[in-house]
């Protein structure tokens, strides 16, 4: 009977140790995922800012091209094709 109680207690202690190991591994994994998420969010924010700046630059270049095209067409209309 005592041997059975000691064996049961040993199994319970072993289960608690395994549970603690799994819990600490899970906590470490959550921390790692949170750190990775912050890094990915920062990369996304910088990519969005870069894309926004490039779109603004592209819009300005397009406006310059349209402006130059209109100036050329206007010059041809005023002076003719000669």
C-alpha distances in whole Angstrom, upper triangle without the diagonal:
4,5,5,6,9,10,11,12,14,15,17,18,20,21,23,24,26,27,29,30,31,33,35,36,37,39,41,42,43,45,47,48,49,51,52,53,55,57,58,59,62,63,64,65,67,68,69,72,73,74,75,78,79,79,82,83,84,85,88,89,89,91,94,94,95,97,99,99,101,103,104,105,107,109,110,111,113,115,115,113,116
4,5,5,6,8,10,10,12,14,15,16,18,20,21,22,24,25,27,29,30,31,33,35,36,37,39,40,42,43,45,46,48,49,51,52,54,56,57,58,60,61,62,64,66,67,68,70,72,73,74,76,77,78,80,82,83,84,86,88,88,90,92,93,94,96,98,98,100,102,103,104,106,108,109,110,112,114,114,113,115
4,5,5,6,8,10,10,12,14,15,16,18,20,21,22,24,26,27,28,30,31,33,34,36,37,39,40,42,43,45,46,48,49,51,53,54,55,57,59,60,61,63,65,65,67,69,70,71,73,75,76,77,79,80,81,83,85,86,87,89,91,91,93,95,96,97,99,101,102,103,105,106,107,109,111,112,112,111,113
4,5,5,6,9,10,10,12,14,15,16,18,20,21,22,24,26,27,28,30,31,33,34,36,37,39,40,42,43,45,47,48,49,51,52,53,55,57,58,59,61,63,64,65,67,68,69,71,73,74,75,77,79,79,81,83,84,85,87,89,89,90,93,94,95,96,99,100,100,102,104,105,106,109,110,110,109,111
4,5,5,6,9,10,10,12,14,15,16,18,20,21,22,24,26,27,28,30,31,33,34,36,37,39,40,42,43,45,46,47,49,51,52,53,55,57,58,59,61,62,63,66,67,68,69,72,73,74,76,77,78,79,82,83,83,86,88,88,89,92,93,94,95,98,99,99,101,103,104,105,107,109,109,108,111
4,5,5,6,9,10,10,12,14,15,16,18,20,21,22,24,25,27,29,30,31,33,34,36,37,39,40,42,43,45,46,48,50,51,52,54,55,56,58,60,61,62,64,66,67,68,70,71,73,75,76,77,78,81,82,83,85,87,87,88,91,92,93,95,97,98,99,100,102,103,105,107,108,108,107,110
4,5,5,6,9,10,10,12,14,15,16,18,20,21,22,24,26,27,28,30,32,33,34,36,37,39,41,42,43,45,47,48,49,51,53,54,55,57,59,59,61,63,64,65,67,69,70,71,73,74,75,77,79,80,81,83,85,85,87,89,90,91,93,95,96,97,99,100,101,103,105,106,106,105,107
4,5,5,6,9,10,10,12,14,15,16,18,20,21,22,24,26,27,28,30,31,33,35,36,37,39,41,42,43,45,47,47,49,51,52,53,55,57,58,59,61,63,63,65,67,68,69,71,73,73,75,77,78,79,81,83,84,85,87,88,89,91,93,94,95,97,99,100,101,103,104,104,103,106
4,5,5,6,9,10,10,12,14,15,16,18,20,21,22,24,25,27,29,30,31,33,35,36,37,39,40,42,43,45,46,48,50,51,52,54,56,57,58,60,61,62,64,66,67,68,70,72,72,74,76,77,78,80,82,83,84,86,88,88,90,92,93,94,96,98,99,100,102,103,103,102,105
4,5,5,6,8,10,11,12,14,15,17,18,20,21,23,24,26,27,29,30,32,33,35,36,38,39,40,42,44,45,46,48,49,51,52,54,55,57,59,60,61,63,65,66,67,69,70,71,73,75,76,77,79,81,81,83,85,86,87,89,91,92,93,95,96,97,99,101,102,102,101,104
4,5,5,6,9,10,10,12,14,15,16,18,20,21,22,24,26,27,28,30,31,33,34,36,37,38,41,42,43,44,47,48,49,51,52,53,54,57,58,59,61,63,64,65,67,68,69,70,73,74,74,77,79,79,80,83,84,85,86,89,89,90,92,94,95,96,98,100,100,99,101
4,5,5,6,9,10,10,12,14,15,16,18,20,21,22,24,26,27,28,30,31,33,35,36,37,39,41,42,43,45,46,47,49,51,52,53,55,57,57,59,61,62,63,65,67,68,69,71,72,73,75,77,78,79,81,83,83,85,87,88,89,91,93,94,95,97,99,99,98,100
4,5,5,6,9,10,11,12,14,15,16,18,20,21,23,24,26,27,29,30,32,33,35,36,38,39,40,42,44,45,46,48,50,51,52,54,55,57,58,60,61,62,64,66,67,68,70,72,72,74,76,77,78,80,82,83,84,86,88,89,90,92,93,95,96,98,98,97,100
4,5,5,6,8,10,11,12,14,15,17,18,20,21,23,24,26,27,29,30,32,33,34,36,38,39,40,42,43,45,47,48,49,51,53,54,55,57,59,60,61,63,64,65,67,69,70,71,73,75,75,77,79,80,81,83,85,86,87,89,90,91,93,95,96,96,95,98
4,5,5,6,9,10,10,12,14,15,16,18,20,21,22,24,26,27,28,30,31,32,35,36,37,38,41,42,43,45,47,47,49,51,52,53,55,57,58,59,61,62,63,65,67,68,69,71,73,73,74,77,78,79,81,83,84,85,86,88,89,91,93,94,94,93,96
4,5,5,6,9,10,10,12,14,15,16,18,20,21,22,24,26,27,29,30,31,33,35,36,37,39,41,41,43,45,46,47,49,51,52,53,55,57,58,60,61,62,63,66,67,68,70,72,72,74,76,77,78,80,82,83,84,86,87,89,90,92,93,93,92,95
4,5,5,6,9,10,11,12,14,15,17,18,20,21,23,24,26,27,29,30,32,33,35,36,38,39,40,42,44,45,46,48,50,51,52,54,55,57,59,60,61,63,65,66,67,69,70,71,73,75,76,77,79,81,82,83,85,86,88,89,91,92,92,91,94
4,5,5,6,9,10,11,12,14,15,16,18,20,21,22,24,26,27,28,30,32,33,34,36,37,38,40,42,43,44,47,48,49,51,53,53,55,57,58,59,61,63,64,64,67,68,69,70,73,74,75,77,79,80,81,82,84,85,87,89,90,90,89,91
4,5,5,6,9,10,10,12,14,15,16,18,20,21,22,24,26,27,29,30,31,33,35,36,37,39,41,42,43,45,46,47,49,51,52,53,55,57,57,59,61,62,63,65,67,68,69,71,73,73,75,77,78,79,81,83,84,85,87,88,88,87,90
4,5,5,6,8,10,10,12,14,15,16,18,20,21,23,24,25,27,29,30,31,33,35,36,37,39,40,42,44,45,46,48,50,51,52,54,55,56,58,60,61,62,64,66,67,68,70,72,72,74,76,77,78,80,82,83,84,86,88,88,87,90
4,5,5,6,9,10,11,12,14,15,16,18,20,21,22,24,26,27,28,30,32,33,34,36,38,39,40,42,43,45,46,48,49,51,53,54,55,57,59,60,61,63,64,65,67,69,70,71,73,75,76,77,79,80,81,83,85,86,86,85,88
4,6,5,6,9,10,10,12,14,15,16,18,20,21,22,24,26,27,28,30,31,32,34,36,37,38,40,42,43,44,46,47,48,51,52,53,54,57,58,58,61,62,63,64,66,68,69,70,72,73,74,76,78,79,80,82,84,84,83,85
4,5,5,6,9,10,11,12,14,15,17,19,20,21,23,25,26,27,29,30,31,33,35,36,37,39,41,42,43,45,46,47,49,51,52,53,55,57,57,59,61,62,63,65,67,68,69,71,73,74,75,77,78,79,81,83,83,82,85
4,5,5,6,9,10,11,12,14,15,17,18,20,21,23,24,26,27,29,30,32,33,35,36,38,39,40,42,44,45,46,48,50,51,52,54,55,56,58,60,61,62,64,66,67,69,70,72,73,74,76,77,79,81,82,82,81,84
4,5,5,6,9,10,11,12,14,15,16,18,20,21,22,24,26,27,28,30,32,33,34,36,37,38,40,42,43,44,47,48,49,50,52,53,54,57,58,59,60,62,64,65,67,68,69,71,72,74,75,77,79,80,80,79,81
4,5,5,6,9,10,10,12,14,15,16,18,20,21,22,24,26,26,28,30,31,32,34,36,37,38,40,41,43,45,46,47,48,51,52,53,55,57,57,59,61,62,63,65,67,68,69,70,72,73,75,77,78,78,77,80
4,5,5,6,9,10,11,12,14,15,17,19,20,21,23,25,26,27,29,30,31,33,35,36,37,39,41,42,44,45,46,48,50,51,52,54,56,57,58,60,61,62,64,66,67,68,70,72,73,74,76,77,78,77,79
4,5,5,6,9,10,11,12,14,16,17,18,20,21,23,24,26,27,29,30,32,33,35,36,38,39,40,42,44,45,46,48,49,51,53,54,55,57,58,60,61,63,64,66,67,69,70,72,73,75,76,76,75,78
4,5,5,6,9,10,10,12,14,15,16,18,20,21,22,24,26,27,28,30,31,32,34,36,37,38,40,42,43,44,46,47,48,50,52,53,54,56,58,59,60,62,63,64,66,68,69,71,72,74,74,73,75
4,5,5,6,9,10,10,12,14,15,16,18,20,21,22,24,25,26,28,30,31,32,35,36,37,39,40,41,43,45,46,47,49,51,52,53,55,56,57,59,61,62,63,65,67,68,69,71,72,73,72,75
4,5,5,6,9,10,11,13,14,15,17,19,20,21,23,24,26,27,29,30,32,33,35,36,38,39,40,42,44,45,46,48,50,51,52,54,56,57,58,60,61,63,64,66,67,69,70,72,72,71,74
4,5,5,6,9,10,11,12,14,16,17,18,20,21,23,24,26,27,28,30,32,33,34,36,38,39,40,42,43,45,47,48,49,51,52,54,55,57,58,60,61,63,64,65,67,69,70,70,69,72
4,5,5,6,9,10,10,12,14,15,16,18,20,21,22,24,25,26,28,30,31,32,34,36,37,38,40,41,42,44,46,47,48,50,52,53,54,56,57,59,60,62,63,65,66,68,68,67,70
4,5,5,6,9,10,10,12,14,15,16,18,20,21,23,24,25,27,29,30,31,33,35,36,37,39,40,41,43,45,46,47,49,51,52,53,55,57,58,59,61,63,64,65,67,67,67,69
4,5,5,6,9,10,11,13,14,16,17,19,20,21,23,24,26,27,29,30,32,33,35,36,38,39,41,42,44,45,47,48,50,51,53,54,56,57,58,60,62,63,64,66,66,65,68
4,5,5,6,9,10,11,12,14,15,16,18,20,21,22,24,26,27,28,30,31,32,34,36,37,38,40,42,43,44,46,48,49,50,52,53,55,56,58,59,61,62,64,64,63,66
4,5,5,6,9,10,10,12,14,15,16,18,20,21,22,24,25,27,28,30,31,32,35,36,37,39,40,41,43,45,46,47,49,51,52,53,55,56,58,59,61,62,62,62,64
4,5,5,6,9,10,11,12,14,15,17,18,20,21,23,24,26,27,29,30,31,33,35,36,38,39,41,42,43,45,46,48,49,51,52,54,55,57,58,60,61,62,61,64
4,5,5,6,9,10,11,12,14,15,17,18,20,21,23,24,26,27,28,30,32,33,34,36,38,39,40,42,43,45,46,48,49,51,52,54,55,57,58,60,60,59,62
4,5,5,6,9,10,10,12,14,15,16,18,20,21,22,24,26,26,28,30,31,32,34,36,37,38,40,42,43,44,46,47,49,50,52,53,55,56,58,58,57,60
4,5,5,6,9,10,10,12,14,15,16,18,20,21,23,24,25,27,29,30,31,33,35,36,37,39,40,42,43,45,46,47,49,51,52,53,55,57,57,56,59
4,5,5,6,9,10,11,12,14,15,17,18,20,21,23,24,26,27,29,30,32,33,35,36,38,39,40,42,44,45,46,48,49,51,52,54,55,56,55,58
4,5,5,6,9,10,10,12,14,15,16,18,20,21,22,24,26,27,28,30,31,33,34,36,37,38,40,42,43,44,46,48,49,50,52,53,54,53,55
4,5,5,6,9,10,10,12,14,15,16,18,20,21,22,24,25,26,28,30,31,32,34,36,37,38,40,42,43,44,46,47,49,50,52,52,51,54
4,5,5,6,9,10,11,12,14,15,17,18,20,21,23,24,26,27,29,30,31,33,35,36,37,39,41,42,43,45,47,48,49,51,51,51,54
4,5,5,6,9,10,11,12,14,15,16,18,20,21,22,24,26,27,29,30,31,33,34,36,37,39,40,42,43,45,46,48,49,50,49,52
4,5,5,6,9,10,10,12,14,15,16,18,20,21,22,24,26,27,28,30,31,32,34,36,37,38,40,42,43,44,46,47,48,47,50
4,5,5,6,9,10,10,12,14,15,16,18,20,21,22,24,25,27,28,30,31,33,34,36,37,38,40,42,43,45,46,47,46,49
4,5,5,6,9,10,11,12,14,15,17,18,20,21,23,24,26,27,29,30,32,33,35,36,37,39,41,42,43,45,46,45,48
4,5,5,6,9,10,11,12,14,15,16,18,20,21,22,24,26,27,28,30,31,33,34,36,37,39,40,42,43,44,43,45
4,5,5,6,9,10,10,12,14,15,16,18,20,21,22,24,25,26,28,30,31,32,34,36,37,38,40,42,42,41,44
4,5,5,6,9,10,11,12,14,15,17,19,20,21,22,24,26,27,29,30,31,33,35,36,37,39,40,41,41,43
4,5,5,6,9,10,11,12,14,15,17,18,20,21,23,24,26,27,29,30,31,33,35,36,37,39,40,39,42
4,5,5,6,8,10,10,12,14,15,16,18,20,21,22,24,25,27,28,30,31,33,34,36,37,38,37,39
4,5,5,6,9,10,10,12,14,15,16,18,20,21,22,24,26,27,28,30,31,33,34,36,36,36,38
4,5,5,6,9,10,11,12,14,15,16,18,20,21,22,24,26,27,29,30,31,33,34,35,35,38
4,5,5,6,9,10,11,12,14,15,17,18,20,21,23,24,26,27,29,30,31,33,34,33,36
4,5,5,6,9,10,10,12,14,15,16,18,20,21,22,24,26,27,28,30,31,32,31,34
4,5,5,6,9,10,10,12,14,15,16,18,20,21,22,24,26,27,28,30,31,30,33
4,5,5,6,9,10,10,12,14,15,16,18,20,21,22,24,26,27,28,29,29,32
4,5,5,6,9,10,11,12,14,15,16,18,20,21,23,24,26,27,27,27,29
4,5,5,6,8,10,10,12,14,15,16,18,20,21,22,24,26,26,25,28
4,5,5,6,9,10,10,12,14,15,16,18,20,21,22,24,25,25,28
4,5,5,6,8,10,10,12,14,15,16,18,20,21,22,23,23,25
4,5,5,6,9,10,10,12,14,15,17,18,20,21,21,21,23
4,5,5,6,9,10,10,12,14,15,16,18,20,20,20,23
4,5,5,6,9,10,10,12,14,15,16,18,19,20,22
4,5,5,6,9,10,10,12,14,15,16,17,17,19
4,5,5,6,8,10,11,12,14,15,15,15,18
4,5,5,6,8,10,10,12,14,15,15,18
4,6,5,6,9,10,10,12,13,14,16
4,5,5,6,9,10,10,11,11,13
4,5,5,6,9,10,10,10,13
4,5,5,6,9,10,11,14
4,5,5,6,8,9,11
4,5,5,5,6,9
4,6,5,8,11
4,6,9,11
4,7,7
4,6
4
